[in-house]
Amino acid sequence: MKTENQNNTLQPEEKEIFTVPNLVSIEFIAMIVAMIILTIWSVSLDAPLKAIADPNWTENPAKAPWYFVGLQEVLVYFDPWIAGVSIPILIIVGLALIPYLDPNPKGVGEYNFRDRKLVITVFLTGYFLWFLLIVIGQYFRGPNWQFYWIWEDWAVHKEADQALVSIPNLFGSLILVAYFGLGTFISKIKFKALYEKMGTLKYVTSSVFTLMMIGILLKIVLRIFFHVKYIISTPYFSI
């Protein structure tokens, strides 16, 4: 009996709770509070309705609703079919692949940052990147969709930026190969245990999607601060 009692004391205490009703009830209350706040906010603010559309006069700058301004801003950095079609499709495909690419069994059914630091960090980076595009398009794009710092006056129209330059295609191709190749190789070394757990195909797929997401941020930096228009420019596509 003494041995059995000692063994029992050594067992860790279970601290699991049921999702229903413990978690669901909290989420339901949070949803109601959020709806009340949004309802009061929407009633207290006037809708930004403007004058009736005039076919003889186009607003400058003409902006989409705020939730589409980020997509409109992406058009500055890439060809329309890349910005408007390819990138949204890649975002959807990337999100759909997460359950198949994530090999970490920890954190399943739990809400914590400790067990999924890398995955959550990558996801939040992409999440905030989208809102960064919205902020740039909404508050920093003035007449003719030119970039205006917050201290610059929109009444002074800027001419189209003639200082933009495109990197020669050969050099740009080498940059892209080095970016994706070295990025995948270096991350493989840094996250060796993760690579061995995922396998080559899953790891390379995850790395390519992550590097493409970071690449959009780098392209924004190149365009705004270094006036680089395209890394590769061809009659068929420009990135």
N, C-alpha and C positions, 0 to 999 in steps of 0.2 A: 504493500500500500504506500509505503513511504517513497518507493521508486516512482510509482505512478504519479503521485502528487508532485514530485520534483519535475518529472517530464512535462506535466501539465503547466507548471509555472514557467517553463522555458519556451512554450509555444507563444508566438506573437499574437497579440490581441487583434481580432478582425475589426476593421473600422469601415466596412462597406455599408452603404445605404442604398435604398431602392430609388431608381429614377422617378418612378411614380409612387407617391405624389411629391416627394421631397424636392426634386429639381424642377419638375414641370410646373408645380405651383408657384415657385419663385419666378420662372420664366414668364408665366401667365401674368403675374402681377407687374413685372417689368414691362411687358407688352402693353398693358393697360395704361401704365404711367406714361410711356412713350407716346401712345395715341392721344392722351389728354394734352400733353405738352405740345405736340404737333398741331392738334386742333386749335388750341388757344393761340399759338403762334400764327397759324394760317389765317385765323379770323382777325387778328389784330393788325396784320400787314396787308397793304393794298397789293393786288396783283400787278406786276409790271407791264400792264397793257399800254401799247403805244397807239399812234395814229393809224387810221385805216391805210392799208398798203396802197402805195401809189406806183403804178407801172412806169411812170416817168421819173421817179426818183428812188434810188437805192440807198439804203442806210449804209453808212461807212463808219466803223466796220459792221458788217452783217454777221451776227453771231447766232449760233444755234442755242437751244436751251442749255442751261448749265451742265446737265448730265451728258450732253453730246459735245460740249466745247472741247473736252479732252481729245475726242476723236478728230475734231476739226483741227486741233493743234498738231496732231500727229501728221496731218497732211503737209505741214511745213517741212518736215524732215525726210519724207519718203514720197515715192510715186503714189498717186491716188489709189491704184488697185492694191498696192502693198499696205498703205495706211488704212484704207477703208474696208478691205476684204481679207487680206492675208493675216494681218496682225490680230483682228478680232477672232478669226478662226483659230489661230495658234493659241490665243488666250483660252478659248473654250476647250480645245483639245488638251492643252496643258492641265487645266483644272480637272478634266475628266480622267486623265491618266494618273493623277495623284494617288488614288487607292491602289493602283497596280504597281506603281513605282516605289512607294514607301514600304520598306521592309520591316519597320520598327513595330513590334507587337505591343510595346509599352504605350500607355496612354489611351488604349482603345476603351471607349466608354468613360473616359476620365477627362477632366478639364484642368490641365496644368502645363506650364511652360517647361518644367524641368525635364520631362521625358521626350520632348520634341522641340528642342531648341533650334536646330538647323531648319527643320521644315517650317516652323512657325515664323522664323526670321525671314526666310525666303518669301513666304506668302505675304507677310506684312510689307516687305519691301516692294513687291509688285502692287499691292493694294494702295500704298501711299504714293507710288509712282503715278498711278492713274489720277489721283487727286492733285498731284503736282502739275500734271498736264492741264487739268481743269483750272487751277489757280493761274497758271501762266496765260492760258487762253482768255480767261475772264478778266483779269486785272492788268495784264502786261501787254496785251495786243490792242493797239490803237488803230487809227485810220490806215487803210491799205494793208491791214494785218501786219504792220510793222511792230517791232519790239520796242516798248517804252518802259523805262525805269519809272519807279513810283514818283520820282521828283520831276519828271519830264511832262510837259504840257501837251495834251492831245490836240489842242488848237493849232499847234505848229506841226503841220503835216510833214512827215519824213518822206523823202524820195525812196524809191525801191533801192535796196541795198546793193550797190554795184560792186562792193568790195568782196562779195562772196566768191569763193574759189572752190573748185572741185579737185580732189586729189587725183593724180594720174592713175588710170585704171590698173596698170601693172603694180604700182606701189600700193594702191588700195587693196588689190587682191592679196598681196603679201601680208598686209596688215590684218585682213580678215582671217586668213589661214593661220597666222601666228596667234591671233586673239582666241579663236576657238580651239586650236591645237594646243597651245601652251596653257590656256585656261583649263581645259579638260585634264591635261597631264599634271599640272601643278595641284589642282584640286584632288586628283587621284592620289597623289603622294600625301597631301595634307589629311585627307579623309580615307586612309588606306583601309581601315576596318569597315567603313561603310561601303567601299568599293568591293571588298571581298564578300560582303553580305548580299549586295545587290546583283553582282555579276556585271560583265562588260556592257551588254546591251542596255540594261536598265540604267546603269550609271551614266553612260555616254548620252542617252536620251535626256536624263535629268539635267546633266551639265549643259547640253546644248540649249535647252529651254531656259535655264537660269542665265546663261551667258547672253542669250538674245534679249532677255528682259533688262539685264544690266546694260546691254549695248544701246538700248533706246535712251537710257539716261546719259550715256557717254555721247551719243549723237546730239542730244540737247546741249550739252556742254560745248561740244565742238562748234555747233552752229551759233550759239549766243556769244561765246567768249572768244572763239578763234575764227569765226566767219567761214567755216567750212560748210559748203553746200552739200556735196555728195562725196562719199568715199569711193563709190564706183558709179559711173554714169555711162549708160548705153542707150541705144534707141529703144530697147525693150524693157529695161528696168533701171531705176536709179535708187541707190540706198546711201 
